[in-house]
């Protein structure tokens, strides 16, 4: 079989950079395209350092249909993994049109060109589509709940756009991967999560507090109906998550899909509370964090974790890295950023 080429939109970001590494190491040719609206070249340079070679990097906006057409004309793309989207929940509430315009139009443009080229599409979805569920763990058949934010709603809408497109157009097949809570960094400490401004996610806030960049970590709520009163999440190592994409792309490219549109949960299946994560970080890295309880945040789900059985059965994938490995890697990445 000839070598396949995968386009990774938003490939210079946190998840995209790790997926690029795993795809390349699995034997795929990867083309990275990014408009750098939410990142710089740090992770791209880290990817090239890990792989020992430079990968094609195209600066472009996927909302520009002509640019998307030019990209597909230049490279023999067999599959697209779409990460190029705005992702700040709070900002999406303040600027919904910005999020709907960017996140929907960019995906529609990719699908429109992909169907003409007979190209497979993997969509980066999210466990946010499940909302506050009564059934735990959630399976792929768990009902989706109304989104808590315009950002979350774009995930639901893009899933539906992909589902309807593969049904209507014979030239395209699609997989949606529903991520739970990606955390950590590459074991090399050459790529990792690099938020701009105040982090929206827990682990960068933990590591920035530990390094002294943030004065204090806030734990939002201590009176939830969980064992220790803090929210529970399914924290998935970023490298494990990236490997799930390789399995999904291979399934598409080797014509092993059982339906034209498939959905898979990507999680560990193990709930961990915010407090448990903090304690694990302190223990594995032998330090103490300055943290305090703060009022609950509106829209926070009490508890959610995955049933990853389907991904294991169909993709041959399961999470392997321990929470200790993940948190040690996150701290090594933060220290490298700080030059320590």
N, C-alpha and C positions, 0 to 999 in steps of 0.2 A: 504494500500500500504506500502511495506517495505521501510525503510529509505534508501535514495539514497546517494551514495558516489560521490563526485566531486573532481577531481584532479585539482589543481590550479598551473600551471607551472609559475614560476616567482612570486610565492605567497608572497614573502617577500618584494616585491617592493611597490611603492606608490599605484597603482591601485589594484594590487593583494591583498594587505593586507586589503584594505577596502572591496573588494568583499568577501574575506574570512569571515570577520565579519558578513556581511549581509547574506551570505549563511548559516552560522552556526546558526544565530539567526532565520532564516527561517526554520530550522529543518534538514538541510543537514549535513552529515558527510563530512569533508573537509580534504584532504591530500595536504600539501604544499610541493612543490619541487622547489629548487632554487640552482643555482651554486654560488650565492653571488658575481658575477663578477661586479655588478653595485649597490650593496647595502650591508649593514651589518645587524645585527640581531635586530636593534632598532625597526623596525616595527613588526617583528615577536613577540618580547617580549611584545610590545604594544597590539597586537592582543590577546595574551594569558591573559593579564591583563584585557582587556575589557570583554572577555568571561569568565574569572574566571577558565580557564582550559588550559592545554597544548594540542596543536594539533600536529599530526604527521608532522615531518619536515625531508625531505630527501634532502641531499646535493648531487646534481648530475647535469650532463650536458646532455641536451636533444639531443645534437649532437652525443651522445654515444648510438647507437641503442640497444646494449645489456643492458645498464642501464635502458632504457625505457621499454624493455621487462620484466626485473626483477621487475620493479615497478608495471606494470600491473598484473604480476603474484602474487604479494604480496597482493594487495588490490583489492576489487571487484568494480572497477571504472565504474560508469554509464555514466559520462560525464566529458569532459576535457575542461577547459578554459585556453587558451594559451596566456600567457603574456611574456614568456621567449624569449626576443629578445633584441638586441642592438638598441638604439633609438636616438643617437646623430646625428642630420642631418649633421652638419659640419664634424664630424669624418667620416661619411659614404662617403662623397665626397672625403676625403683624403685616405680612406681605403675601397674601394668598395668591394673587395673580402672578407674581414673580415665580412662585413655585409651580403653579399649574402650567404656565407658559413654558418654562424651561423643562420640567420633568416629563411633561406629556409630549410636547412637540419634538424634543430630541429623540424620544423613543419611537414616535410615529415615523419620523424621518428614517431611522435605522430600519424599522420593519418594512417600510415602503421600498427601500432599495434592496433589502435582504430578500424579499419575496421575488423580486425581478431576477436576482442572481441565484436563487435556489439555495439560500444560505440559512444555517441553523442559528437560532437566537436563544441565549441564556439570559434570563432577567434576574437581576439582583433584587429580590423581594425581602420581606421582613415579617417577623412574628408579630409586629404591631397590627397586622390584619386580623389577628384573633381577638384583640382588645381584652377586656376584662371577662375572662371565660369562667364558666362554672365547672368545666370538665378539665381535669389535670391528670396526667400530662395531655397536651394537645396533639392530636393526630392531623394528618392532612385533610381528614373528613370533618374536623371540628368546624362549626359554623364561623364565618367571619363576622365580626362586629363592626358597627359604625366607627369610622376613624375618629381619633381624638384631636387630630390636627390636619391641616391641608397637606402637610408632608406625608402623613400616614395615608391620607386619602389618595395621593398620587400612586402609592404602592398598590393599593386595591385596584385603582383604575387601570394602571399599566398591566396588572395581571389579566384583567378583563379584556383589554385591548389585544394582548398576546393570544389569549384563548380564542377570541373571535377571529383574529387574523389567520391563525393556523387552520381554523375551521373553513374559512372562506377561500384562502389562497393555497393551492397545492404545493407551491414552491418553498414553503417555509414550515419548519417545525420548531417547537419551543419548549423550554423547561424553565420553571420558576423555582428558585431556591429561596426558601423562607428562613433567613438567618435569625438566630436568637441574639445573644449578646457577644459579639466578637471582641476579644481582648488580647493583649500581649504584643509580641514583636518577634521578628525573625531571630533565631538563636545566634546569628552572627552579630546582632545589634547594629546592622547596617541599614535596616528599614524598620519602620514602626509607625505608631499613630502620632501625628504631628498637628494637633488642633491649632487653629488660628484664634488668638484671643483666649477668653475664658472657656475651658473645655465643657462640652455638653455631656461627655461620657464620664463614668465613674473612675476608671483606672487611670486615665491621664491626670485627673484631678488628684488622685492618690499619689502618683509619682511626682507630680509638680509640687505637692505639699511636702513630700519626703525630701525633695532636693532643695526646698526653701523658696521656690518660686511663688507658692501660695502660702498664706499665713496659717490657714486653718481649713480643714475639710468639713463640709457640712453633710450630715446624714439626715436626709429628709424623712422625718417620721419615725417614731419608736413605739407606736401604738397600733400597728397593723395586726390582723389576726394571723400571725405567723409565730413560730417557736420563740424568736427573740424580739419580735415587734417590728423588725425591719423588712423591707420588701425582699422577695425571693426572685432570682433570675437564673437563667440557664446561660452560664458564661462559657463560651466556646473559644478555644485557642485559635488565633488567626491563621496559623499554619495548617491546622486541621481543617479549618473552614476553606482555605485555599485548595487543599487537596480534593475537597468535595467537588469543586468546579472542574478539576481535571477529570474526575470520574464522570461528571455530567456531560462534558464536552465529548469525551470518548464515546459515551453512550449514543450521543447524537451522530457523531461522525462515522461510527461503525454500524449505524442503522439498527441499533438494538432497542430503540424506544418501542414501547408496547402501544402507545397512543401518540398522536401528533402533538399533544400538549400534556405535559406532566408536571407535577408539583412534588417537591420534597422538603421536609423539615431538615435543617442543619443545626443540630444542637447536641448536647451531651446526654440529655435525659436525666441529668442530676441537678436539682435545685440547690442554689447556694444563696444565703442571705447577704445583704450588704455588709452586715457586721461580721459574718463569717469570712467574707472576702478580705475585709480590712485586717482581721486577725491573722489570716493566712499570709497576707503580704508582709505584715510585721514579723511573723515567725520565720518565713523563708529568707527574708533579707536582713534579719537581725537588727531591726530598728523600731522606734516608736513614732507613731504618727500623732500630730496634733489634730484632733477631730472633736466635733461636738454635734449634739442633736439639734435639728432645726425643724420648723413646721413642715408638715406634708406639702408636697408640690401638687398643684392641680393636674389631674390627668394621669398620675402615676398608677400603673396597674399593681395590685397587691402582690400577686405571684403568678409566674408563668414559666413553664419549662416544656421541653419537647418530648414527644415519643419519636425517636429517630429510627424505629424499626424498619420503615419502608426504605429509607436511604441505605440501610445496611443490606437489606434483601435485594434491592434492585440495582443500586449503584456499587455495591460491594465496598461501601465506605462506612467508617465509624470514627468517632473522636478517640484519639489515643494519648494525647499529651496531658499530663497531670496539671492540676491547678498550681502546684508548686513550680513546675517548669515554666508555666505561662507567666506567673508573677515575677519570677526571677528574670525572665527575658524582658519583661516590661521595664523593670528597674535598670537592667543593663543598658537598654535603649535610652532611657531618660538620662542616665549618667553620661553616656556617650554624647548626647546633645549638649550637656553642660560642660563637656571637656574634662570629665573626672574619670 
